[in-house]
Amino acid sequence: AFLYTERPHISLVIPDKAPVSGGVEILVHGRGLSAGLTCVFGEATSPSRYISEELLSCVAPASSRSGPIRLTLRAKDATKATTSFTYVDDVEITTTTPKAGALQGGTLLTIRGAGFENTTQLGCRFGSLLAS
């Protein structure tokens, strides 16, 4: 008997970028996904966790450089699906001013450093509180 299986296809990766230090869980959405696939970020491998035929997760490994790479799903030595992925420089905070603020909040905080992205998705967390 012959069993037809759909060729894996990647439709979306969330997030589609990670810091060069790695360690970020990546969700791979698609079709025809199966257990036993390995995520390959450029040349670095990461085992996947099978969730469903439409969803896998894997952890982005560290990268030696920032920039675009290929994210590939492999089974043994065969490429099954591929898409683009980007490594970005790690965020480095060098100074914050002022060092203290009012207990009720409302103090404008200036953060200086490197590796910030120009996006509306950035936020500050103070303990468990997310500030806007």
C-alpha positions as CSV (number, residue, x, y, z in Angstrom):
1,A,0.0,0.0,0.0
2,F,1.2,3.5,-0.8
3,L,0.6,6.4,1.5
4,Y,0.7,9.9,0.0
5,T,2.0,12.6,2.3
6,E,2.0,16.3,1.5
7,R,5.3,18.0,0.9
8,P,6.0,20.4,3.8
9,H,5.5,24.0,3.1
10,I,6.3,27.0,5.4
11,S,3.8,29.8,5.2
12,L,4.8,31.9,8.2
13,V,7.5,32.1,10.9
14,I,6.8,34.0,14.1
15,P,8.9,35.8,15.0
16,D,10.8,36.1,11.7
17,K,13.9,37.4,13.4
18,A,16.0,36.7,16.5
19,P,19.0,38.2,18.3
20,V,22.4,36.8,17.4
21,S,22.6,35.4,21.0
22,G,19.7,33.0,20.0
23,G,17.5,31.3,22.5
24,V,14.2,32.5,21.0
25,E,11.3,30.1,20.4
26,I,10.3,30.2,16.8
27,L,6.8,29.0,15.6
28,V,6.8,27.6,12.1
29,H,3.3,27.7,10.5
30,G,2.7,25.7,7.3
31,R,1.2,22.6,5.8
32,G,2.4,19.0,5.7
33,L,4.6,19.3,8.8
34,S,5.6,16.2,10.6
35,A,7.4,14.9,13.6
36,G,11.1,14.4,13.2
37,L,11.9,17.5,11.2
38,T,15.0,19.5,12.1
39,C,15.1,23.3,11.9
40,V,18.3,24.5,10.2
41,F,19.2,28.2,10.7
42,G,21.9,28.8,8.1
43,E,24.2,25.9,9.0
44,A,23.2,25.5,12.7
45,T,20.6,22.9,13.6
46,S,17.8,22.9,16.2
47,P,15.4,20.1,16.9
48,S,11.8,20.9,16.3
49,R,8.8,20.2,18.5
50,Y,5.9,18.8,16.5
51,I,2.6,20.5,17.5
52,S,0.4,19.7,14.5
53,E,0.6,19.2,10.7
54,E,0.4,23.0,10.6
55,L,2.7,24.0,13.4
56,L,6.2,23.3,14.7
57,S,8.4,25.1,17.2
58,C,12.1,25.3,17.5
59,V,14.6,27.4,19.3
60,A,16.9,29.7,17.2
61,P,20.5,28.9,18.0
62,A,23.2,31.6,18.4
63,S,24.6,33.0,15.2
64,S,28.1,34.4,14.5
65,R,26.7,37.4,12.6
66,S,23.5,39.4,12.0
67,G,21.7,39.5,8.7
68,P,19.4,37.3,6.6
69,I,19.8,33.5,6.5
70,R,17.8,30.6,5.2
71,L,15.6,28.7,7.7
72,T,15.2,25.1,6.4
73,L,13.2,22.2,7.6
74,R,15.1,18.9,7.0
75,A,14.3,15.3,7.5
76,K,17.6,13.3,7.7
77,D,19.7,14.9,4.9
78,A,16.8,16.0,2.7
79,T,15.6,19.6,2.5
80,K,11.8,19.6,3.0
81,A,11.0,23.4,3.1
82,T,12.8,26.7,3.3
83,T,12.1,30.3,4.0
84,S,14.0,33.5,5.0
85,F,14.9,34.4,8.6
86,T,16.9,37.3,10.0
87,Y,19.4,37.5,12.9
88,V,19.6,41.0,14.5
89,D,22.3,42.4,16.8
90,D,21.7,41.9,20.5
91,V,20.2,44.9,22.3
92,E,22.8,46.5,24.6
93,I,21.6,49.1,27.1
94,T,24.5,51.4,28.2
95,T,22.6,54.1,30.3
96,T,19.2,54.9,31.6
97,T,18.3,58.3,33.0
98,P,16.9,59.2,35.5
99,K,17.9,56.4,37.9
100,A,14.6,56.8,39.9
101,G,11.1,58.1,39.4
102,A,7.9,58.8,41.1
103,L,6.2,55.8,42.8
104,Q,2.9,56.5,40.9
105,G,4.8,56.5,37.6
106,G,4.8,59.0,34.8
107,T,8.5,59.6,34.8
108,L,10.0,59.9,31.3
109,L,12.9,57.4,31.0
110,T,15.7,57.8,28.4
111,I,17.4,54.6,27.4
112,R,20.7,54.7,25.5
113,G,22.4,51.8,23.9
114,A,22.7,49.8,20.6
115,G,20.8,47.3,18.6
116,F,17.3,48.9,19.0
117,E,14.9,48.5,16.1
118,N,12.7,51.3,14.9
119,T,9.4,49.6,15.6
120,T,6.2,50.2,17.6
121,Q,6.6,46.8,19.1
122,L,9.3,47.9,21.6
123,G,8.3,48.3,25.3
124,C,9.9,48.6,28.7
125,R,9.3,46.2,31.5
126,F,9.7,47.1,35.2
127,G,9.6,43.9,37.1
128,S,6.3,42.3,35.9
129,L,4.8,45.6,34.7
130,L,4.9,46.5,31.0
131,A,5.1,50.2,30.4
132,S,3.9,52.0,27.3
